[in-house]
Amino acid sequence: IGEFHKKYPQVKIGLVNLKSQDIAASILEGSADLAVGYLLKDHPEITEIKITKAGFLLVRQKGAVGNIPQKNALKGPFAHFEAGVDLRGYIERKLGRELPIIMELPSIESLLNYVYQGFGCSIVPDFSLGSYWKDKIAYTSLHAIIPPIDICAYTRKKRTISKAAEKFLESLKRHSFGAHPHHLNRRG
């Protein structure tokens, strides 16, 4: 976003964290020209534009007993997943089995806070582990176990997006945000 602001300082971008169904609603009702997310259910009035892929990380409290080898990483139990997103379903479909889970939380941020406080472990997309969290919690890449997920931009079909949204989309396509699984090695 910083690079985009340097190039277009007069353009204001509003970033809002929403659940998948709310992303769809904001696109359909016109309160957003463009949305970025994953696992949005197909809708006949929404266009999906693939931007990049994101791998997955197993996150747990720093200092927890030893590193978790990838072969044992998905045995669980997992304390939580993000509610309102079908990430748990996606992972279970890719693994061909259900994951043991205790609860779902309203956001990835709250999930990372629970992990930080020692309330179990979880699986998150790698882009969700920003610089703030990388030194606070332990993480293990799951790229060899779970295939990456498509990160997409969404717009409303038959509606012209604003020039600003169009330029921002071009910037996203050029610079594909987020960390990639091969850049995140086991830490903690």
HUPEUR-V151282 format. One record per backbone hydrogen bond with DSSP energy under -1.0 kcal/mol. CO is the residue of the C=O (numbers start at 1). NH is the residue of the N-H. If there is no record, write none. Layout:
# HUPEUR-V151282
co=CO nh=NH
co=CO nh=NH
This chain:
# HUPEUR-V151282
co=1 nh=5
co=2 nh=6
co=3 nh=7
co=4 nh=8
co=8 nh=11
co=19 nh=23
co=20 nh=24
co=21 nh=25
co=22 nh=26
co=23 nh=27
co=24 nh=28
co=25 nh=29
co=26 nh=31
co=26 nh=32
co=35 nh=154
co=37 nh=152
co=43 nh=46
co=45 nh=157
co=47 nh=155
co=49 nh=153
co=52 nh=151
co=54 nh=149
co=55 nh=126
co=56 nh=142
co=57 nh=124
co=58 nh=140
co=59 nh=122
co=60 nh=138
co=61 nh=64
co=69 nh=72
co=72 nh=75
co=78 nh=102
co=79 nh=103
co=81 nh=105
co=86 nh=90
co=87 nh=91
co=88 nh=92
co=89 nh=93
co=90 nh=94
co=91 nh=95
co=92 nh=96
co=92 nh=97
co=100 nh=78
co=105 nh=83
co=107 nh=111
co=108 nh=112
co=109 nh=113
co=110 nh=114
co=111 nh=115
co=112 nh=116
co=113 nh=117
co=114 nh=119
co=115 nh=118
co=118 nh=120
co=121 nh=79
co=122 nh=59
co=124 nh=57
co=125 nh=128
co=126 nh=129
co=128 nh=130
co=130 nh=134
co=133 nh=136
co=133 nh=137
co=138 nh=60
co=139 nh=187
co=140 nh=58
co=142 nh=145
co=142 nh=146
co=149 nh=54
co=151 nh=51
co=151 nh=52
co=152 nh=37
co=153 nh=49
co=154 nh=35
co=155 nh=47
co=156 nh=159
co=162 nh=166
co=163 nh=167
co=164 nh=168
co=165 nh=169
co=166 nh=170
co=167 nh=171
co=168 nh=172
co=169 nh=173
co=170 nh=174
co=171 nh=175
co=172 nh=176
co=180 nh=183
co=181 nh=184
co=187 nh=139
